[in-house]
Amino acid sequence: MADTSYQLEGNAAELYEKHTVPTGARPAAERLLEHVALYPTDRVLDAACGTGIVVRLIAQNETPVASVIGLDLNESMLAVARSVEPSTNFPISWQRGDLCALPFSDAQFEVVLCNHGFQFVPDKPVALREIKRVLTVGGRLNFSVWSAEAPMMLAIANSVRRHIGEDLVKSVLAPFSYRDAPTIENLLADTGFHEISIKNIGLSRHFPASPNVGLDVIERSAYAKEVAAASEAARTAIASEVFEAMQPYRQGEELVEPLRNFVVQATR
């Protein structure tokens, strides 16, 4: 992702691709791309690309573009992205880099996409200035961020607060830290973007109705190491409390979690 402090460890990237992409990142990316017009001459930057789901969807949809570069701060994410790179009729490359110091020349892209990465950027004004710099005049920025806290993550945060401590709660809820539409719009306008559009879109995420579903979600997170270091009693309590908190969303053998998502568009 985009924040220097957001570093995955161990096999978290592989778990993210296996579990989080199908249930969360892919549905959000699909909603994002539904609102993005891409053209054969577009050079596209997929910023905070993770394991590359946006790029794969562009290829799957047979969308004609000139090229796509996937950028992410985590080399482990890029390694997975390379391993599942789709066959395309346009060139794809993967590059490690930070949204606050983009390793590209001015006006290099017609389109910048970012699917649920912008909320992790530590200095959003700097990142937006960088995005504006690498966009052509008239270039388009399209990104998605969660517009409401997810029930599963609220349940995990509440249980982590009780059994590990308040310090870790910020990490749990970090994905939902940028969910105020006026703040987003004002920052884009202050940076010089125009034709700003913010749509609030609903989607759902499906989990197996497993007693360990909370720990499974934690295992593929940036705070997995801290929870793994907790006592067995604490981990058992977290699993039990999260599973109980998610019962209102149970549909048979699945937990179906309602989510809200901003799709943000702006023009340079």
Buried (B, 14 or more C-beta within 10 A) or exposed (E): BBBEEBEBEEBBBBBBBEBBBEBBBBBBBBBBBEBBEBEEEBBBBBBBBBBBBBBBBBBEEEBEBBBBBBBBBBEBBBEBBBEEBEEBEBEBEBBEBBBBEBEBEEBBBBBBBBBBBBBBBBEBEBBBBBBBBBBBEEBBBBBBBBBBBBBBBBBBBBBBBEBBEEEBBEBBBBBBEBBEBEEBBEBBEEBEBEEBEBBEBEBEBBBEBBEBBBBBBBBBBBBBEBBEEBEEEBBBBBBBBBBEBBEEBEEEEEBBBEBBBBBBBBBB
